[in-house]
């Protein structure tokens, strides 16, 4: 970027404004950064907290970008504004999504550089600071709201790791990109815990349900731990009892109706065990 870009960056007061300007420049120079062929099938979509979200029009291009992520980050880094050799904005992570590419408007020769305009008559409904033109909420409150949404998605996935985006939307108002990002990060953590030699079966089950979107009824020992799979074992191997409680089918002795107190089974076996055995649910 040119010296004029550094001057504009210095004049921008908020992180949101700086990220918007850098995104504008990246989109404008995208063909120079990645090449004409790649630019026809991709587009920088959003820059947030050093993460650049890139839309591609084909999953194969997403794969290509991921395989060359190191070179792409280096090329983007060279295009970012610097002052005294130090980057004013960083891009450390790339996230690819398959989506529709937008038409990037051509800048007019007499067009003024991107500059934020404070609208003193409009204020943030959360904290009351003046808003930049076009904003409905200030950048600080937007980040807090986004983080609160991510926490809610995280909690939903912890309770029902197999849930889909469509079902999650009934519990949390969110977009697919945020849901996918939270699920991906949680999946990395879960798989790391499941691959630990001392990992419990419930940790392995959680990781598989999360990363493969499988309900407890679809789990099997083969899918969870191939090394400990019994030869010939097929079908569901885990039972979800509700309240985030999962047990192996092989650990179940029987399923009985404790409400029917007239049977010999209840009188001779179940009644004496109620209140004394932790294994009887």
C-alpha positions in Angstrom: 0.0 0.0 0.0 1.1 3.6 -0.7 2.0 6.3 1.7 -1.4 7.9 1.3 -2.9 4.7 2.7 -0.8 5.0 5.8 -1.9 8.6 6.3 -5.5 7.5 6.0 -5.0 4.7 8.4 -3.5 7.1 10.9 -6.6 9.3 10.6 -9.0 6.5 11.3 -9.9 6.3 15.0 -11.6 2.9 15.4 -10.5 -0.7 14.7 -13.7 -1.2 12.6 -12.8 1.7 10.4 -9.3 0.5 9.9 -10.4 -3.0 9.1 -13.0 -1.7 6.6 -10.4 0.4 4.8 -7.9 -2.5 4.6 -10.6 -4.8 3.3 -11.5 -2.2 0.7 -7.8 -2.0 -0.4 -7.5 -5.8 -0.4 -10.6 -6.2 -2.6 -9.3 -3.5 -5.0 -5.9 -5.1 -5.3 -7.0 -8.8 -5.0 -6.0 -9.7 -8.5 -2.4 -8.3 -7.9 -2.2 -10.3 -4.7 -3.5 -13.8 -5.8 -3.3 -13.5 -9.5 -6.0 -13.0 -12.2 -7.2 -16.6 -12.3 -7.7 -17.0 -8.5 -9.2 -13.5 -8.3 -12.0 -14.5 -10.7 -13.1 -17.3 -8.3 -12.5 -15.6 -4.9 -13.1 -12.4 -3.0 -12.1 -11.0 0.5 -15.4 -10.9 2.3 -14.7 -9.7 5.9 -11.7 -8.7 8.0 -12.2 -9.1 11.8 -9.6 -9.5 14.6 -6.7 -10.4 12.2 -8.9 -13.0 10.5 -9.6 -12.6 6.8 -12.8 -14.4 5.6 -12.6 -15.2 1.9 -15.5 -16.3 -0.3 -14.9 -18.7 -3.2 -17.3 -19.7 -5.9 -16.2 -23.3 -5.8 -15.1 -25.7 -3.0 -12.0 -26.6 -5.0 -10.7 -23.1 -4.8 -11.2 -23.1 -1.1 -9.1 -26.2 -0.9 -6.4 -24.6 -3.2 -6.2 -21.5 -0.9 -5.9 -23.7 2.2 -3.0 -25.7 0.8 -1.1 -22.6 -0.1 -2.2 -20.6 3.0 1.4 -19.8 4.0 2.2 -18.2 0.7 -1.1 -16.4 0.6 -0.6 -14.9 4.1 2.8 -13.7 3.0 1.4 -12.1 -0.2 -1.4 -10.4 1.8 1.2 -9.2 4.4 3.2 -7.4 1.7 0.1 -5.6 0.6 -0.8 -4.3 4.1 0.0 -0.8 5.2 3.2 -0.3 7.2 4.8 2.5 9.2 8.5 2.3 10.0 8.4 -1.3 8.8 5.6 -2.2 11.2 2.2 -3.4 10.0 -0.6 -1.2 11.0 -3.1 -4.0 10.6 -2.3 -7.8 10.7 -3.9 -10.7 8.9 -2.9 -13.9 10.8 -5.7 -16.4 9.9 -7.6 -17.2 6.7 -11.0 -18.8 6.7 -12.6 -20.0 3.4 -16.3 -20.2 2.7 -18.2 -21.2 -0.4 -20.5 -18.3 -1.3 -21.7 -15.9 -4.0 -19.1 -13.4 -5.1 -20.3 -9.8 -5.0 -19.6 -7.2 -7.8 -16.9 -5.0 -6.5 -17.7 -1.4 -7.6 -15.0 0.5 -9.4 -13.6 3.5 -7.7 -14.1 6.8 -9.5 -11.2 9.1 -10.2 -12.7 12.0 -8.2 -13.9 9.7 -5.4 -12.8 10.7 -1.9 -10.7 8.2 0.1 -12.7 6.1 2.6 -13.0 8.1 5.7 -15.4 7.6 8.6 -18.0 10.3 9.4 -19.3 10.6 12.9 -23.0 11.3 13.1 -23.5 13.3 16.4 -27.2 13.0 16.1 -27.1 9.2 16.2 -25.7 7.3 19.2 -25.1 3.7 20.0 -28.2 2.2 21.7 -26.1 0.2 24.1 -23.4 2.6 25.3 -24.4 6.0 23.9 -21.2 6.9 22.0 -21.6 8.8 18.6 -22.0 6.4 15.7 -20.0 6.3 12.4 -22.2 6.9 9.4 -23.8 3.7 8.4 -23.4 2.0 11.8 -26.4 0.9 13.9 -24.2 0.0 16.9 -20.7 1.0 17.8 -17.7 -1.4 17.1 -17.1 -2.1 20.8 -20.7 -3.1 21.5 -20.8 -5.1 18.3 -17.8 -7.1 19.4 -19.4 -7.7 22.8 -22.7 -8.8 21.1 -20.8 -11.1 18.7 -18.9 -12.7 21.6 -22.1 -13.2 23.5 -23.6 -15.0 20.5 -20.5 -17.2 20.1 -20.8 -18.1 23.8 -24.5 -19.1 23.3 -23.6 -21.3 20.3 -20.8 -22.9 22.3 -23.2 -23.8 25.1 -25.7 -25.3 22.6 -23.0 -27.4 21.0 -21.7 -28.6 24.4 -25.2 -29.9 25.2 -26.2 -31.2 21.8 -22.9 -31.5 19.7 -24.7 -33.1 16.8 -27.0 -30.2 16.2 -27.1 -28.6 12.7 -27.0 -24.9 11.9 -30.7 -24.9 11.0 -31.7 -26.4 14.3 -29.3 -24.1 16.3 -31.0 -21.0 14.8 -34.1 -21.9 16.8 -32.1 -21.5 20.0 -29.6 -18.8 19.0 -30.0 -16.0 16.4 -26.8 -16.4 14.4 -25.4 -16.6 10.9 -23.9 -19.8 9.4 -20.4 -18.4 9.3 -20.3 -17.7 13.0 -21.9 -21.1 13.8 -19.3 -22.9 11.6 -16.4 -21.0 13.1 -17.5 -21.8 16.7 -18.1 -25.5 15.8 -14.7 -25.7 14.1 -12.8 -24.3 17.1 -14.7 -26.5 19.6 -14.1 -29.5 17.3 -10.4 -28.9 17.4 -10.4 -28.8 21.1 -12.6 -31.9 21.4 -10.5 -33.9 19.0 -7.3 -32.9 20.9 -8.9 -34.1 24.1 -10.2 -37.3 22.5 -6.8 -38.3 21.1 -5.2 -38.1 24.5 -4.2 -41.7 25.6 -6.0 -41.2 28.9 -9.2 -39.9 27.2 -12.5 -41.2 28.5 -15.0 -42.8 26.3 -17.4 -39.9 26.8 -14.8 -37.5 25.5 -14.3 -39.6 22.4 -18.0 -39.9 21.9 -18.4 -36.1 22.2 -15.7 -35.4 19.7 -17.2 -37.8 17.1 -20.8 -36.4 17.6 -19.5 -32.9 17.2 -17.1 -33.4 14.2 -19.4 -35.8 12.3 -22.8 -34.4 13.3 -23.9 -37.8 14.6 -26.6 -38.3 17.2 -25.9 -40.7 20.1 -28.1 -43.3 18.4 -25.7 -43.3 15.4 -22.5 -43.8 17.4 -20.6 -47.1 17.3 -17.4 -48.3 18.8 -16.0 -48.4 15.2 -16.6 -44.7 14.8 -15.3 -43.7 18.2 -12.2 -45.9 18.7 -11.2 -48.4 15.9 -8.5 -49.9 18.1 -10.9 -50.9 20.8 -13.8 -51.9 18.4 -15.1 -55.4 19.0 -14.9 -57.5 15.8 -18.3 -57.7 14.2 -19.9 -54.9 16.4 -22.4 -53.0 14.5 -25.3 -50.7 15.2 -25.7 -48.1 18.0 -23.3 -48.5 20.9 -24.3 -45.5 23.0 -27.5 -44.3 24.5 -28.3 -40.6 25.3 -30.3 -40.4 28.5 -30.8 -36.6 28.3 -29.2 -33.8 30.4 -25.9 -34.4 28.6 -25.6 -38.0 30.0 -24.4 -40.8 27.7 -23.8 -44.4 28.5 -22.6 -47.5 26.5 -25.2 -50.0 25.4 -22.9 -52.7 26.7 -23.2 -51.3 30.2 -27.0 -51.5 30.2 -28.5 -54.5 32.1 -32.1 -53.7 31.2 -34.6 -50.9 30.8 -37.6 -51.2 33.2 -40.7 -49.1 34.0 -40.3 -48.3 37.7 -43.8 -46.7 37.7 -45.4 -50.2 37.5 -45.2 -51.3 41.1 -47.4 -54.4 40.7 -44.8 -56.6 39.1 -42.6 -59.2 40.8 -39.6 -57.6 39.1 -40.3 -54.3 40.8 -41.1 -55.9 44.2 -38.2 -58.3 44.3 -35.4 -56.4 42.5 -36.1 -52.8 41.6 -37.6 -51.6 44.9 -34.7 -52.8 47.1 -32.2 -51.1 44.7 -34.0 -47.7 44.5 -32.1 -45.1 46.5 -29.1 -47.4 47.2 -27.6 -48.0 43.7 -26.0 -45.3 41.6 -26.2 -47.6 38.6 -30.0 -47.8 38.6 -31.5 -44.9 36.7 
